[in-house]
Amino acid sequence: QVHLVESGGGLVQPGGSLNLSCVGSGIDFSRHAMGWYWWRQGKERELVAAIHSSGRIAYTDFVKGRFTISRDNAKNTVHLQMVNLQHEDTAVYCCQALGLEAGSWGRGTQVTVSS
């Protein structure tokens, strides 16, 4: 059974930074494209960053230049480095393998950007 655990969220002021991590078990990250998703209040889940097994990376336009996704296959971990955080980044962040969105999700980690 897939088990994903996200961590690293918190409360930061606008312009601040956070580093999120996601550790998985029951799934081999190295065989999957991995993504970070967010749930913002009143909006649907959205994929904000993805990293493929090849190393190819993609970001949604709003976070380009501010978020950096990386992976450590040896540790079955995916990271999301976030800088220059803005109010609109406030959300619950989760990781998931692309294509497995119908499967099990972790609880996510809350990021709140507020002055």
PyMOL commands that set and color helices and strands:
alter all, ss='L'
color gray80, all
select helices_A, chain A and resi 29-31+61-63+73-75+87-89
alter helices_A, ss='H'
color red, helices_A
select strands_A, chain A and resi 3-7+10-12+18-25+34-39+46-51+57-59+67-72+77-82+91-97+109-113
alter strands_A, ss='S'
color yellow, strands_A
deselect
rebuild
show_as cartoon
